[in-house]
Structures are given as structure tokens and as C-alpha cells.
């Protein structure tokens, strides 16, 4: 029998997720928006100690992390669900709230998991093109119908790094029916220095049907441990818990995340390093006449002017791996993760060299 015969209807039409390339140990990887500083020393120590007890099952609801997150965000622990990475949180959202044939509205391009989870469950994906590289909230509001069950707003957006403002979000939320759940994916929110960057937390506190998702992969540098969380009204979180895995987060990941939340020095150093990297790329690209999107995450999306696959390969030959934009419909753009000062400077020299070759 063929794969298509064996698979559930629609599965073989799914586009496989392709992560940023890793290369070998001699390559500088700036393709997956990882934390250039690694992770907290406190988290490393806690994870090391947790290894000795991996023969025991972890706490099934990550209760200690939820308590710490509740203090951080001013919520009750019952309003928070923790799981195996934000990817799995988004999968849980689709499983819990989306019926076959119902619609999901999201920008295009944005994080691929929204569409993947929708299609797996037989939902219909309604993609609204970006406007000036950011969410067109007016068009997204107009796309909502009586069949719309979920709306995703990735803020800052991946891959462009742009944001929607609180005023724009307010106007949008006024048009969203109460039975439609809006998911604010805030994986990169803390990196934005714009005080007007919209957060779904406002609407959560107003009692709206919203979920706010966050991750430990970026700010806290725990991408390899796979841990993320969602915050929302107790009623929505209780529904999410019904589709949770029995033990979604391992003991080592829980120990690392709990320690990372308490290490504010590492967080401050990460944000400082990120701000310096942003300023460096802005200045360098401005001098070179390169167009780029405002960078509100830990990466920058830039138009290097030549075919993305070719630029990617030439940078790779020089020891630097970035993320080519052609897969998102940006044929001459690259998404570049902020690295260390040395890595950023080395990459910039490589970019100058590649552009001279063209």
C-alpha cells in the first residue's frame, strides 16, 4: 500500500517543517533564533543536579514553574499550562478548540505551526498577506466569519520581526466575536524595546477569550529542553489540560526552567546583548544601503538584494549559516539571528564579501 493510502485524508499534502540548518561545529549558526549567550549558569547547575533523578517521573503539571510564572505575570497558577515546547502548546490549542471544517485566521508569512496544526485536524487555514511586512489586522478582522474558531497573532512576527501596536490590537479586538479565540504568540515579546508593542495580557485580564503563549527557548536559552507555556482564562486552560500529555515536561527541563526564571541577571545580560546586536546591524546595513525590517525579536530580516538560496550558500561557504527567505516568499531576503559581538562582526564581513562577489 502507498503512503497516501495509509495516511489520514489531507496528511500527505502537509508541507514538512524545515528548521534552520545546523552545519558542523566549525560553522557559526545564525539560523534558528537561539540565544547567543547560551543559558543561565543557574539553570545549567539545576539541570545537572536533576539528572540524578531522571529515573522518576516528573511533576505532571509543572506546578512549581506555574507558581513562579504566576508571580512573574500577576496571574493565578490555574491560568497557566506548561508543556513540551511552545510548538506542543500550539498543537494542544488546535486539538482542544478546532473542529473539522472550522476556520483559522493568521497572517502570511508567519510561524508555520499554525497552519500545520490546523490542517492536521481538518480545519481550513485563512491566510491574510502581511502589509508592509507586518500583520494587516484590518484585513484579518474582515476575514473572520461565523466559521472562524481561532485567530493567531505572532507579535513580534516570525520571520519578519515586526510588531503590531497596542492601539492596532485594541481596534482589532473590538471586531472579534466573543466565541472566537485569539492566540497571541509572544515568543519574542521580551526582546522588543517598543513600549507600544501589543500584548495579549491586556485582554486576558479583561476576561476576553485569549491565550498568550510564551517559550523558554529564546530569552532563557533553553531551546534544547523544549518547554513553553500558555496563559489564559481558567476555563480555556482547563480545556487545554484535557488534551495535555500525561508527563509533558521532563525533570531536567523543569529544573532548568525554574532556575532560569530566578536568574534575572542572565535575562538582563541577554536583553543588553540583543540591543547591542540590533544597533550593530542597523548601523551596518544603513551604511551599506540594505533594506531591513525593524527588528523586535532576537533576529533581523534583511533584503540582501540577490537570490536568497545563492546568498545563503555563499555565506555558508564562508562559515555562516543564516535562514534564506525564499520559503516565505521573500526571494532576496535573509533572516539572521543575532549572535555574539564577534559572530555578528564576522558575519557582516562575510556579507560584504558575498555582495562584492555578486
VENNOR-V980874 format. One line per field, one symbol per residue. psi: psi as a letter, one per 40 degrees, with the letter a starting at -180 (. if undefined). burial: 1 if it has 9 or more other ideal C-beta (glycine too) atoms within 8 Angstrom, else 0. Layout:
BEGIN
psi: ???
burial: ???
END
This chain:
BEGIN
psi: iiddddiihedeeihhhhiiidaaeeihhfeefihdebihdddddddddddefeeiiihdefddddddddddefaideehhhagidddddddddddehiheiihhiihiahdddddddddeeihhhhhiihfeihgddddddehaeehdihhhhhiihedeiiiidddddddddehidehhhhhhfdededheheehiiedddddeeigihhiiiedcdeffdeeghiiiiaidddddddddeiidgdhidddddddddddegddddddddddddddddddddddddefhhiihgeafiihiheeihddddddddddeehhahiedeeegeeihhhhhaiddddddddddddddddd.
burial: 0000000001000100000101000011111111111011011111100100010001001101111111001010101111111111111111111100011111101110111111111011110101000111101110110001111111111111111111011011100100011111111110110000111111110001111111111111111011111111100110111001000111111111111110100110111011111101110110010101101111111111010100110111011111111100010111111110101111110111111000
END
